Amino acid sequence: MSSVAKYAYINAKVRGMMGRLLTKEAIDSLIGAESFQTMVRLLEQSPYGPRLAELPFEEINSRNLDRVFSEDFIEAFNVVYRSSPNEVREFLDRVRMKFEARTLKTLIRVKVANLPLEEAMRYVIPVGTLTMDLCEELLRKKDLREMVDAIPIEIFKEAIKEGWRYYEETENVFPLEVAIDKTAFEEIWRYIEDNMKGVDKQVAEHVVGTEIDTINIKIVLRGKFLGLDPLTIQKLLLKVNYRLRKEFLQKSLEAKSVNEVIETLAAYPYHMGGIVKSFQTILLEALRKYEKKELLTGIEVELDKLIYEVSKKAGFGNPFQIGTILCYLNLKWFEIKNLKTIVVGKEEKIIPIHIRKYLIQKE
């Protein structure tokens, strides 16, 4: 089947869905809304309006908005999946794993934090096997061990159990999160390398490979932040490298601090494929944010913005390739994540400048 015939329908469908993603101006309006109620009225005028119209206005609260956003992502993924030819669905079965991995990591974090169910679900974006009902069921389990035992995705459950001893010794979920990411992304990469060719393979490698590089950087940074030795951090790294060469990662492992890791990697000539901001600029901005409060969140947000930029660029290229589909799903995920952050911020009356720090979007 030619790439034109293969992608003509699905990419036309997805480009229409891309056109319904919120603009930067729309996001800015939500952030700047003077109250939670004003924000809701703005959402009613957005593509989320029809979903909100199904709720009486007096029932529109943060809990129901979370559910609306979560259901919207689930439906978006399902529409893309149903509209795709079988060959593309096989790839999407793997891509779904990375979204399930993110959801599973969030479930672990909120469970360990012992958040009340309603508050915990604010941060969860159900997808795939991890439906909304199942996520709530998992969070109702007595403790993390019982929750892990109830996870229905065996490949993730086994990965978590492999890192369980370290968690019990340190009470740190970091190795569990890494094990989940490794499982998902190595499965996706294996499929790309074994089954794709031509433009599809090139674009999929670029988008997924950039994500893998940022994950490895995050692993090194968090490992340094936690005071882990280089050998322990090295064992946690994904076995896949895209443009971030092993020798540079190895050099960053020998750094004495988070600051030194960033300075080491910022010197690396990482080709960004035409992205406006250079890799060096992104890392140095991340370092500036880190030095202000010495938290990794700012660095991780900057690295996620790199994925956002790559997805924006690759998603609007040649329409007859996998990139449009792959990048739309990334952009939709970030939009839902941003909306959940804004809702929490508005409900807690956080000032716009502080909400904006945690959003994944172009500034």
Number of C-alpha atoms within 10 A of each C-alpha: 6 8 13 12 10 18 21 14 14 24 22 14 16 24 16 11 15 19 10 13 17 15 12 12 9 15 20 13 15 23 25 18 17 14 13 20 15 15 18 21 15 16 21 15 12 15 13 18 14 12 15 22 11 10 13 8 12 6 11 16 14 19 15 14 22 24 17 18 23 25 18 17 19 17 13 17 21 14 15 22 20 11 16 21 14 12 10 17 15 14 18 18 13 19 20 18 23 20 21 23 23 19 21 23 21 18 25 21 19 20 21 14 10 14 13 12 15 13 14 19 23 22 19 23 29 26 24 15 14 20 17 19 9 15 23 18 13 22 23 14 15 10 13 18 12 13 18 20 15 15 18 12 13 11 12 23 17 17 19 22 16 14 19 19 13 15 16 10 8 10 11 15 18 19 21 24 21 22 24 24 26 24 19 21 24 17 15 23 19 13 16 20 13 9 13 16 12 8 15 17 18 16 22 23 20 20 22 22 20 22 20 27 21 19 21 24 22 18 21 26 25 18 22 23 15 12 13 14 13 18 11 11 19 18 9 19 22 19 13 18 15 15 15 21 13 13 9 13 21 14 13 23 25 15 18 13 16 23 19 17 22 21 17 18 20 18 12 14 12 14 11 17 11 9 13 9 11 17 19 18 12 16 22 19 13 21 23 14 18 18 13 9 10 15 13 18 15 21 23 21 16 24 23 19 19 24 23 21 20 22 24 19 17 22 26 14 12 11 20 20 23 25 28 26 26 22 27 24 23 18 21 20 22 19 21 19 21 18 20 24 19 24 23 19 18 24 13 10 13 13 13 17 10 11 19 19 13 17 22 22 21 10 7
